[in-house]
């Protein structure tokens, strides 16, 4: 069975990993310049590097169906730069999972596939998808919702190690992002982990000393679990990094508990609705 996952960030990649291990062929669609912060566990890196490995699974960037089929033959996930998910009209998947995490529906329809699942807020089961999977940390994380919607977005990230908004790194101005640390590094409160330069082009390479350069500082002690790559254009207030106060380096390079819980809900939904379809057809 072929499954299309819209988005290839860390949550979408956790879904892809679990579905791949369950034996499905996976296509992922992405924008031309992905902004995943947890790059070490995001198949979106294939857009920049041609391939990306998350744990024991490899994804490759493909440009057409021939390359896609080659990827499947080599036991790889296929990643398309296809923001509009036009591949849906050509490949006829058995299921579509919208994991863009836009907090709203950007175009997913019940007609996209026999099984359509929305991830997080912005979807209504029975209206624009068959089911929704809860993404908010807590008692209902990963639950498959067949009536209604996921809990609304509060704008406050989930609690990890006693911290919420404090663990996020955000751009202070719009400009060019330049990392000064790497994912997996230990940081202390007040450390400059990146800078944002309002300049472009050559000025971006001199961001550490350029006029108007704004530092991105850690607000807590911890380990860098996520960080945008250098050279990315950012906007003021945009999420640029993630500090994990638990300081477990392995967490930086493996799919999170949250992603796996959500992936479990997706797997349940695909199997549940696929079985229902078979019963209807064979009735």
N, C-alpha and C positions, 0 to 999 in steps of 0.2 A: 504493500500500500504506500502511495506517495503522499507526503504531507508537506505543505508549504507553511513556513513560519515567517510572518512579516516582522522584520526587525532581527538584529543579530547581536544585541547587547548582552550583558551578563545574565539577565533573567531568561531572555530568549535562548541563550546558549545552554543554560541549564536544562531548559525544556528539550532542546535539540539533542543534548547528550543522553537524556533518559529515553527519549523516543528512538534514537539510533540504537541504543542497547536493547530495546524491545523489538528490533528487527525492521523498523520502517526506513524507507528512503526519504531523505530530508533535503528540501530546498529552503534556503533562507534568502530574503530580499533585504537590501540595505540602501541607504542614501550614498551619494558619491563621497562624502566626507564624514564618516561616522564619528560620533562624539562619546563613545563609551568610555567611562572613567575606569572601570575594572577591566582594563585591556588584556590582562593575562588570562582571563577566563571568558573572553568574548570572541566569538567567531567573526565578528565584524573586522577584526585585524586583517583578515584575508583580503579586504578591499585595499589596504595599504601595502601588504607584503606578498600577496598572491596566494598565501596559505596561512592557516592558523591552527594551532594545536591547543585543545583544552583537555586536560587530563590525558586520556588514552585515545582521543578521537581527533581526526584531522579534517579540516574544511579547506576547500580550494575555491578560488575565484574563477568563475566561468562566464563566458559571454554568449553562449548559444546552447541549444539542446544537445548538439553533438558532444560538446565538452561536458555537459551535465551527465549524459549517459556514461561517458568515460569515467567521470568522478564516481558514479554509483558502482561501476564495474570494479573500481579500485577501492571500494569500501570507504568512500569519502563523502562528506556533506558538501553540497553544491551551494555556493553563495553567488547571487546575482546582484549587481548594482541596478536596482529596479524599484525606485521609490513608489511608483504607481502600482506595483505588483502586476504588471501586464502579463507576466508569465502565467497567471491564472487562466487566461483565455486560451493558452496554448498547451498546457500540460494536463488539465483536468484532474486535479488532486482529489484524493479521497477525503481529505480534511484540510482546513485552513485554521491556523492559530494566529491571531493578531496580538503580537507581543511588542508592539512599537512603544508602549508605555507613554502615550501622548495624553493620558487622562481624559481622552475623548475619542469618539469614533471618527477616524479620518477617511472612511470609505468602505469599511467592511460590511458585507451584506450576507443575509441568509442564503442567497443564491450563489455564493462563491464556491460552495462545495457541499457534498452531502452532510458533512459535519463541520460546523464553524464554531470556534471557541474564542471568546474575548478574554484578555488578561487584564484584570484590575478595573478601576473606575472608568466610566464612559460607555459601557455597553449594557444593554438590557436583554436578558435571556428571553427568547421567543419573539423579539422584535428585530434585532439586527444580528443576532447570533443564536445558536442553539443552547449555549451555556456560557457561564462566566466563571472564572477562577479567582478567588479572593487573594489579594496580594498584601493586605495589611498584616503586619506581625501581630501575633496574639492567638487567641483560641480558635479563630476561624481561618487562619492562614492555610491556603491550599485547598480549601473546601470548594467543591463543584456546586455552582448555583444554577438551578434550572428554572427558577422563577425569580424575577427581579434583577437587581444589580449588586455589584460589590460595594463595600463601604465607601463613602465619599472620600476624596483626597483632602487631607487636612493641611498639607504643606509642611508637616513636621515628620522628619524621617523616624523610623523605628528605633526603639531603645536598644543600644548595644553597649554592654558594660557600664550602664548607668548614664550614657550620654546620647543625645539626639542631635540637635542642630550643631552642637559644638564639634562634632566629629567631621563635619563637612568643610571642604575648602572651596571657596567661591571667588570668582574674579571680581576685583574691586572696580575695574573700569573695563570698557570695551577696547579690544586691541589684540595683540599677538601674544599668545601664551608661550612662556619659556620655562621648562622644568629645571629645577636646581637640585632635585632629588630623584630617586627611582623607586618604583613599586618594590616593597620589601624592606625599605630603609626604616630604621628607627628614628623618630623625631621627638623633639621636646617642645613644650608650649613656648611659642614665640619664635621658633625657628622659621626662617624663610625657605619654603619648599619650592617656590616658583615665583616668577614675576610676570607682570603683564605690561607690555609696552604699547603706547598708543600709536607708535610708528609701524610702518609696513616695510617690506623689502629688506634692504641692508640694515636699516635701523633695528629690525627685530633681532638680528644677530648680536647687537650691542646692547640688548635690553637691560643687562645687569648694571649698566652704568649710564644709560641714556636718560635724558631729562624727561620727567613725566612718568617714569617707570614706577609701577605700584607693586609692592611685594604682596605675596600670598603667604600668610603666616599660619602656622599650626596653632589652634586654640587649646589643644590638649596634648598630653604625652601619648605616644602609641606607635603603631607601625603603619606605614603607608600601604593601604590595601588597594588604592586606586589613584591614578593621576593621569591627566590628559598628556598627550605627547607634545613636544615642542613644535612650534610653528602653526598651531591651531588658532584660528580666529575665534575669539570668545566675546561674549557680551557681558555687560555689567550684571553681577549677581548670578551668573551662570555657574552651575556646579562644575568644579574643576578637579576635585580630588576627594578622598575618603580616608580618614584615619580610624584604625581599629584599636581601641584601648586594651583589648585582650592580649595583644602582642604575640599572637601565634603566627609565625611566618608562613606556615603551611596554608593558612586561610587565604593568603594573597594569591595562591596559585591553584586553588581547587574551588569547585562550584560551591556556593554557599548553601546553608541549610534552608534558607528562604527559597532559593531557586529550585532546589530539589523538591521541596514541599509543593510549590506551584506546579512543577513538572508532573508530580504524582496526580494532581487534580486534572491536568490536561490528559494524561494517559487514561485515567478513569473515564473522562468524558468521551474520548475517541472510541474506546472499547464499548462503552455503554450505548452510545448512539449508533455505532456501527452494528451492534447486535440487534438493536431495535429495528434498524433498516432491513436487516436480513429476515427478521421475523415477519415484517410487513410484506416484503417481496415474496416470501415463501408461503404466505397464508393462503 
